[in-house]
Amino acid sequence: MYPKCNNTIIGEQNESKAILFLEAEGFKIIERNYYARKLGEIDIIALFEGVVHFIEVKSAEADFDPIYNFTPSKLRRVINSSQYYMKEKNLDIVFSIDLILIRHGEIDFLENITL
């Protein structure tokens, strides 16, 4: 097995920060790093007030805004992976595609970014 690179370690740490933030806000974490066959990965899947939230986490430690790492193609992959998850789990409930940005330890939570 290969050792994890620094970016992977930082990404995992920031995903853990995002989970702590969500849990403090009352979200129930359902899955972490869910992989939808060839469609991509969803960082966090959580439930809040009857709504399933598919959450992508982007972070940066440098003077680069992590929102620029969330491209239209990444959004399409998250949407497709979310639809795959809903079908696989036979869910027919309201869902939201969300984005958590972590900049220098500060968390911004952007809900329902597909509107």
Contact map, one row per residue, 1 for C-alpha under 8 A:
1110000000000000000000000000000000000000000000000000000000000000000000000000000000000000000000000000000000000000000
1111000000000000000000000000000000000000000000000000000000000000000000000000000000000000000000000000000000000000000
1111100000000000000000000000000000000000000000000000000000000000000000000000000000000000000000000000000000000000000
0111110110000000000000000000000000000000000000000000000000000000000000000000000000000000000000000000000000000000000
0011111110000000000000000000000000000000000000000000000000000000000000000000000000000000000000000000000000000000000
0001111111000000000000000000000000000000000000000000000000000000000000000000000000000000000000000000000000000000000
0000111111100000000000000000000000000000000000000000000000000000000000000000000000000000000000000000000000000000000
0001111111110000000000000000000000000000000000000000000000000000000000000000000000000000000000000000000000000000000
0001111111111000000000000000000000000000000000000000000000000000000000000000000000000000000000000000000000000000000
0000011111111100000000000000000000000000000000000000000000000000000000000000000000000000000000000000000000000000000
0000001111111110000000000000000000000000000000000000000001100000000000000000000000000000000000000000000000000000000
0000000111111111000000000000000000000000000000000000000000000000000000000000000000000000000000000000000000000000000
0000000011111111100000000000000000000000000000000000000000000000000000000000000000000000000000000000000000000000000
0000000001111111110000000000000000000000000000000000000010100000000000000000000000000000000000000000010000000000000
0000000000111111111000000000000000000000001000000000000010000000000000000000000000000000000000000000000000000000000
0000000000011111111100000000000000000000000000000000000000000000000000000000000000000000000000000000000000000000000
0000000000001111111110000000000000000000000000000000000000000000000000000000000000000000000000000000000000000000000
0000000000000111111111000000000000000000000000000000000010000000000000000000000000000000000000000001000000100000000
0000000000000011111111100000100000000000000100000000000000000000000000000000000000000000000000000000000000000000000
0000000000000001111111110000000000000000000000000000000000000000000000000000000000000000000000000000000000000000000
0000000000000000111111111000000000000000000000000000000000000000000000000000000000000000000000000000000000000000000
0000000000000000011111111111000000000000000000000000000000000000000000000000000000000000000000000000000000000000000
0000000000000000001111111111100000000000000000000000000000000000000000000000000000000000000000000000000000000000000
0000000000000000000111111110000000000000000000000000000000000000000000000000000000000000000000000000000000000000000
0000000000000000000011111110000000000000000000000000000000000000000000000000000000000000000000000000000000000000000
0000000000000000000001111111000000000000000000010000000000000000000000000000000000000000000000000000000000000000000
0000000000000000000001111111100000000000000001110000000000000000000000000000000000000000000000000000000000000000000
0000000000000000000001100111110000000000000001110000000000000000000000000000000000000000000000000000000000000000000
0000000000000000001000100011111100000000000111100000000000000000000000000000000000000000000000000000000000000000000
0000000000000000000000000001111100000000000111100000000000000000000000000000000000000000000000000000000000000000000
0000000000000000000000000000111111000000000111000000000000000000000000000000000000000000000000000000000000000000000
0000000000000000000000000000111111000000011110000000000000000000000000000000000000000000000000000000000000000000000
0000000000000000000000000000001111100000111100000000000000000000000000000000000000000000000000000000000000000000000
0000000000000000000000000000001111110000111110000000000000000000000000000000000000000000000000000000000000000000000
0000000000000000000000000000000011111011110000000000000000000000000000000000000010000000000000000000000000000000000
0000000000000000000000000000000001111111110000000000000000000000000000000000000010011000000000000000000000000000000
0000000000000000000000000000000000111111000000000000000000000000000000000000000000000000000000000000000000000000000
0000000000000000000000000000000000011111000000000000000000000000000000000000000000000000000000000000000000000000000
0000000000000000000000000000000000111111100000000000000000000000000000000000110110000000000000000000000000000000000
0000000000000000000000000000000000111111110000000000000000000000000000000000110010000000000000000000000000000000000
0000000000000000000000000000000011110011111000000000000000000000000000000000110010000000000000000000000000000000000
0000000000000000000000000000000111110001111110000000011100000000000000000000010011000000000000000000000000000000000
0000000000000010000000000000000111000000111110000000011110000000000000000000000000000000000000000000000000000000000
0000000000000000001000000000111111000000011111000000111110000000000000000000000000000000000000000000000000000000000
0000000000000000000000000000111101000000011111100001111000000000000000000000000000000000000000000000000000000000000
0000000000000000000000000011111000000000000111110001111000000000000000000000000000000000000000000000000000000000000
0000000000000000000000000011110000000000000011111111100000000000000000000000000000000000000000000000000000000000000
0000000000000000000000000111000000000000000001111111100000000000000000000000000000000000000000000000000000000000000
0000000000000000000000000000000000000000000000111110000000000000000000000000000000000000000000000000000000000000000
0000000000000000000000000000000000000000000000111111000000000000000000000000000000000000000011000000000000000000000
0000000000000000000000000000000000000000000000111111100000000000000000000000000000000000000011110000000000000000000
0000000000000000000000000000000000000000000011110111110000000000000000000000000000000000000011110000000000000000000
0000000000000000000000000000000000000000000111110011111000000000000000000000000000000000000000111100000000000000000
0000000000000000000000000000000000000000011111000001111100000000000000000000010001000000000000111100000000000000000
0000000000000000000000000000000000000000011111000000111110000000000000000000000000000000000000001111000000000000000
0000000000000000000000000000000000000000011100000000011111000000000000000000010000000000000000000111000000000000000
0000000000000110010000000000000000000000001100000000001111100000000000000000000000000000000000000011110000000000000
0000000000100000000000000000000000000000000000000000000111110000011011000000000000000000000000000011110000000000000
0000000000100100000000000000000000000000000000000000000011111000110000000000000000000000000000000000111000000000000
0000000000000000000000000000000000000000000000000000000001111111110000000000000000000000000000000000011100000000000
0000000000000000000000000000000000000000000000000000000000111111000000000000000000000000000000000000001100000000000
0000000000000000000000000000000000000000000000000000000000011111000000000000000000000000000000000000000100000000000
0000000000000000000000000000000000000000000000000000000000011111100000000000000000000000000000000000000000000000000
0000000000000000000000000000000000000000000000000000000000011111110000000000000000000000000000000000000000000000000
0000000000000000000000000000000000000000000000000000000000110011111100000000000000000000000000000000001000000000000
0000000000000000000000000000000000000000000000000000000001110001111111000000000000000000000000000000111000000000000
0000000000000000000000000000000000000000000000000000000001000000111111000000000000000000000000000000100000000000000
0000000000000000000000000000000000000000000000000000000000000000111111100000000000000000000000000000000000000000000
0000000000000000000000000000000000000000000000000000000001000000011111100000000000000000000000000000000000000000000
0000000000000000000000000000000000000000000000000000000001000000011111110110000000000000000000000000000000000000000
0000000000000000000000000000000000000000000000000000000000000000000111111110000000000000000000000000000000000000000
0000000000000000000000000000000000000000000000000000000000000000000001111111000000000000000000000000000000000000000
0000000000000000000000000000000000000000000000000000000000000000000000111111100000000000000000000000000000000000000
0000000000000000000000000000000000000000000000000000000000000000000001111111110000000000000000000000000000000000000
0000000000000000000000000000000000000000000000000000000000000000000001111111111000000000000000000000000000000000000
0000000000000000000000000000000000000000000000000000000000000000000000011111111100000000000000000000000000000000000
0000000000000000000000000000000000000011100000000000000000000000000000001111111110000000000000000000000000000000000
0000000000000000000000000000000000000011110000000000010100000000000000000111111111000000000000001000000000000000000
0000000000000000000000000000000000000000000000000000000000000000000000000011111111100000000000001000000000000000000
0000000000000000000000000000000000000010000000000000000000000000000000000001111111110000000000000000000000000000000
0000000000000000000000000000000000110011110000000000000000000000000000000000111111111000000000000000000000000000000
0000000000000000000000000000000000000000010000000000010000000000000000000000011111111100000000000000000000000000000
0000000000000000000000000000000000000000000000000000000000000000000000000000001111111110000000000000000000000000000
0000000000000000000000000000000000010000000000000000000000000000000000000000000111111111000000000000000000000000000
0000000000000000000000000000000000010000000000000000000000000000000000000000000011111111100000000000000000000000000
0000000000000000000000000000000000000000000000000000000000000000000000000000000001111111111100000000000000000000000
0000000000000000000000000000000000000000000000000000000000000000000000000000000000111111111000000000000000000000000
0000000000000000000000000000000000000000000000000000000000000000000000000000000000011111111000000000000000000000000
0000000000000000000000000000000000000000000000000000000000000000000000000000000000001111111000000000000000000000000
0000000000000000000000000000000000000000000000000000000000000000000000000000000000000111111100000000000000000000000
0000000000000000000000000000000000000000000000000000000000000000000000000000000000000111111110000000000000000000000
0000000000000000000000000000000000000000000000000000000000000000000000000000000000000100011111000000000000000000000
0000000000000000000000000000000000000000000000000111000000000000000000000000000000000000001111100000000000000000000
0000000000000000000000000000000000000000000000000111000000000000000000000000000000000000000111110000000000000000000
0000000000000000000000000000000000000000000000000011110000000000000000000000000000000000000011111000000000000000000
0000000000000000000000000000000000000000000000000011110000000000000000000000000000000000000001111100000000000011100
0000000000000000000000000000000000000000000000000000111000000000000000000000011000000000000000111110000000000011110
0000000000000000000000000000000000000000000000000000111100000000000000000000000000000000000000011111000000001111100
0000000000000000000000000000000000000000000000000000001111000000000000000000000000000000000000001111100000001110100
0000000000000000010000000000000000000000000000000000001111000000000000000000000000000000000000000111110000111100000
0000000000000000000000000000000000000000000000000000000011100000011000000000000000000000000000000011111000111100000
0000000000000100000000000000000000000000000000000000000011110000010000000000000000000000000000000001111111110000000
0000000000000000000000000000000000000000000000000000000000111000110000000000000000000000000000000000111111100000000
0000000000000000000000000000000000000000000000000000000000011100000000000000000000000000000000000000011111000000000
0000000000000000000000000000000000000000000000000000000000000000000000000000000000000000000000000000011111100000000
0000000000000000000000000000000000000000000000000000000000000000000000000000000000000000000000000000011111110000000
0000000000000000010000000000000000000000000000000000000000000000000000000000000000000000000000000001111011111000000
0000000000000000000000000000000000000000000000000000000000000000000000000000000000000000000000000001110001111100000
0000000000000000000000000000000000000000000000000000000000000000000000000000000000000000000000000111100000111110000
0000000000000000000000000000000000000000000000000000000000000000000000000000000000000000000000000111100000011111100
0000000000000000000000000000000000000000000000000000000000000000000000000000000000000000000000011110000000001111100
0000000000000000000000000000000000000000000000000000000000000000000000000000000000000000000000011100000000000111111
0000000000000000000000000000000000000000000000000000000000000000000000000000000000000000000000011110000000000111111
0000000000000000000000000000000000000000000000000000000000000000000000000000000000000000000000001000000000000001111
0000000000000000000000000000000000000000000000000000000000000000000000000000000000000000000000000000000000000001111
